Amino acid sequence: MQRLTDLLARSERVVGFTGAGVSTESGIPDFRSPGGVWSRYDPSEFTFGRYAASPEVRARSWLMRREFFATPFEPNPAHHAFAALERAGRCLGVVTQNIDGLHQRAGSRTVVELHGTATEVMCIGHAPVHGTPDGCGFHETHAWAMARVDAGDPDPACPSCGGIVKSATVSFEQVLFPGVVEAAYDLASRCDLMVAAGSSLQVYPAAGLPEVALGHGARLVIVNDEPTPLDSVATLVVRGKAGATLGPAVEEVLS
């Protein structure tokens, strides 16, 4: 903890890189863990192509999304730590693999969401192909879609063009949203310290971000419950929970 505090105190351009472990600390179940969403729904059913082709798949998808939001969840000390560093002018932003919007709710202003956000829905067009949304630009809150489902519409259509409405997340077989990877790599290339928290660092292209930071001379801190493939090149590895680790360290630095 003292080494972590010292590294944070010596850094002026921190970038956070967060994975599912940060979300689970807020009570959000990991999709792949026992009892997670994929234990009750078949993930192979929710590919982008099947979603676009089948009203039945879309109806089941909205039920899954309802389950995702069924339990209220709040930002935890890890989310607040990155937001506090940014307010203090010591953090360039956060790149996250999570879709819950908790970094923004904690107060972070610069957040690159690699896999989109479950807090919004979007039009993906009438017949999108090759995993690429082709909508009219319509965006709304997730609550808008749930209200339509509650009113008896199992498959809400875009009110602007009549196209298919989908959660603004990146599904299986869907291409990443334009500019997202570039924005993430830009932050990684400009930081002097990257803090990778709650990520297994195994899924690319996201897992390549710490390597980009290292290649541009930054230091790397990994905070995770389990070993990662990049532990050997990190400046510091903290085996533990992100909130319990980063919360006190950032509080000490900023005080």
N, C-alpha and C positions, 0 to 999 in steps of 0.2 A: 504494500500500500504506500509506503514511503517513496519507493522508486517511482510508482505511478504518479504520485503527487508532484514529485520533482520534475518528471517529464512534462506534465501538464503546465507547471509553473514556468518552464523554460520555452514553451511553445506559444506562438502567436497566430498560427494559421492551422488550427485543428480541423480535421474532417472526420466525422463519425461515419462508420459503415456498419449498419445494423441488420441482423437476421432474426429468424423466428424466436430465438431465445429471449430477445428483448420483449416481444409480444407476449410470450407465455408468462412472463413475470407480471403482466397485467391481467392474467386470468384467461387469456385467449388460448384455447387448446391448439396445439400444433396439428395441422391437417393430417400428418402422417403418424402421429403418436397413437398408442392404444387408447381407444375412446374418442379419437379425433374424428373430424368430419368424414375422412375417407374410410372409416370403419362402418359408416352407415350409408354411404353413397359410393357408387362405382366411379372412380376418377376417369376411367377410359370412356365413360359416357359423355363427359363434359369437355370434349375437344371443341375447338372453334368450329370445325366443319360440321360436326353433329349438332351443335347449338344452332348454327345458321340454317340447317336443313330441317330440323324437327321441332314443331310446336310443343310436343310432349316433353322433349328434353329441356326446352326453355321453361316450361311450367315446373319441372322438377328442380331446375336450377334456382328459380325464385324461392322455392321452399327451402333449399339448402342455404340460400342467402339469409332468409328469415332466421334460420337456426344460428347462423354465424353472429347475428346481432341480437339474439334472444337475451343474452346476459349482458347487462351494462358493464363496460370496462373503462378504466381511466388510465391516463399516463402514469408511469411509475418513475422512481428517481433517476433511472437512466435517461428517459425522455427529457425530464426536467434539467438534467445535467448538461446535455448538449444545448438546450435552449438557453440556459444561463450563460454558458460560454459564448454563444453567439451574441447575446445582449451585451456582454462585456467586451465585444470586439475581438474575441480570441478564437472564434470558430467560423470557418467559411461556410459551413452547412453540413447537411447529413445526406448520405446516400443510403437508401433502405430497400431491402427486399420485401418488406412487410407492406400490407395493403390496408391497414386499419386506420390510418390518419392520425395516430396518436402523437407523432412528432409535432404536427401542426397544432394539435390541441394543447400541447405543452408549451407552445410559444415559438417553436423554430420557424423561421421565415424562409430559409433556403432549404428545401427538401426535394431531393430527386428520388422519385418513386419508380424503381426499375420495373416493377410488376403492376403498376397502376394503383388504383384505389377502389376499395369496396364501398366507399362513402358516396360515390357518384355512379350514375348510369349514363349511357351514351347510345346514340344511333349508330348502327354499323352497316346500314344500307339494306336493300331488299334481297340481294343475293351475293354477299361478299365471297370472294374466292382466295385461295392461296394464303389463308390465315391473315388476311389484311382487311381491317375495317374499312368500309367505303360509304360512310354515312353522310348525312347532310350537315353535321356540326351540332346537332341537338345534344345538350347535356342537362342533366337534372340531378337532384339528390336521390340517394337510395330510398329515402322516405317517400318520394313521389311514386316510385315503382311499387313499393309495398302498399301504398294507399290504393293504387289501381287494382292490385291483386286482391286486397281486402274488399274492394267494391264488386268483385266477381269476375275480373278479367285475368285469367291465368297466364296470359301471354301479352303484356302491354305492348302496343305498337307506338312508334314515334308519332307524336301529335303534329309534327311539322311536315313529314313526307310519307308517313305510313310504313317506314322501314322497321327493321328489327331493333329492339332495344336490348342492350346487354349491360351487365355490370362493367364499369370502366377499369377492369382488371385484365391482366394478360393470361388468357387461358392456355391449356395445352395446345400445341400446334399453331398458336397465334404469334405473329411477329411482334417484337417489342415496339412500343410507340416511337415515332420519329423524334430524334434529337435527345432521347433519354440517355442512351449510352454515351453520346458525345458530352452531355452535361456532366455525367458522372466522372468520365475520364478527365474532364477539365478540372473539376474539384480535386481529384486525386493528384493531378500533376502540379497543383499549386500549393498543396498543404506542406507543412513542416512536421506534422505528426498526424498519422491516421490511427484512429481507435476503432478496431474491428470488434464489435460486441455481439455476442449471441448468434454467431454465424459459424457453420461448419467449414466454410471456405472451400467448398467442393463443387459448387455449381457455377459454371462459366456462362456468360462473360463476367458475371458479378465477382467471382473469385479472383479475377485478374486485377481488380482495382488496387488491392494492397501491393501487388507487384509493380503497378504503375507508380504508386507513391514512392516505393523504395527506389525505383529506377530514376526518380527525380530528386533523390537525396533526402527524402523524408524518413523519419523514424516510424516504426510500427509497433503498436501495442495491441495484443490480442487478449480479450476477456471472454472466456468461454468455459463451460462446464467440462467439455471433452477436448481431447487433442485435435489439432487441425494440421493439414499438410504444410502450413506455413509457420508452424511454431519455431522451427529451426532457424528461420531468417528474421524473426521478430526481435526487436530491441528488448521487449518485456512481454512475458506471458503470465497472465493472472488466471488461475483456475478457480472460477467462481461465478456468481450471478452478477450481471451487469449493473443492476440497480444498487445492490448492496455494495458494489465496488466503486462505481463512478460517482454515485451520489455524494458520499462522504469526501472523496478525493477532490471533486470540483468545489464543494462547499469550502474545504480548507484553502484551496488555491484562491478563490475569489474573496475570501474573508481577510 
